[in-house]
Each structure stands twice: as C-alpha cells, then as structure tokens.
Amino acid sequence: MAVTVGVGGGLLAAVGTAQMMGGMLYGIGTLDGITFGAAVLVLVVVALAAGAIPARRVAGIEPSTALRTD
C-alpha cells in the first residue's frame, strides 16, 4: 500500500515538473514512458526486497525466542 501511494505520488510529481525541467533533459522526451516505467520498476523491486529480505530472516526464528530477547 505504501509503495503504491509513494510511486503514484512520485509519478504525479514527475509528470507535473517534467515540462519545467525539459530544457535540462538531453536525449529523452519530457514524458518518456520507458524512463518512467524503468524508474517505477526499480522502485518496486527495491521496496519488495526491503520487505522480503528481513521477513525471510525473521520467519526462521522461533516466536518465543524472539520475544525473550531484546
């Protein structure tokens, strides 16, 4: 949910400022779909890894052991 909100908000902000920054972009258009798609894909993969890696590590711990340690 948070990833979806963040990516959606970021895309809206990027599209909103694309025209203003158009003079600084070389070799791509201001609303290049491939660039936006690649950025979204990278962010989603990183977010999934950030959640999955710790969850996988914690899944192997006995709950009572985890509650006893601080």
Secondary structure, 3 states (H helix, E strand, C coil): CHHHHHHHHHHHHHHHHHCCCHHHCCCCCCCCHHHHHHHHHHHHHHHHHHHHHHHHHHHCCCHHHHHHCC
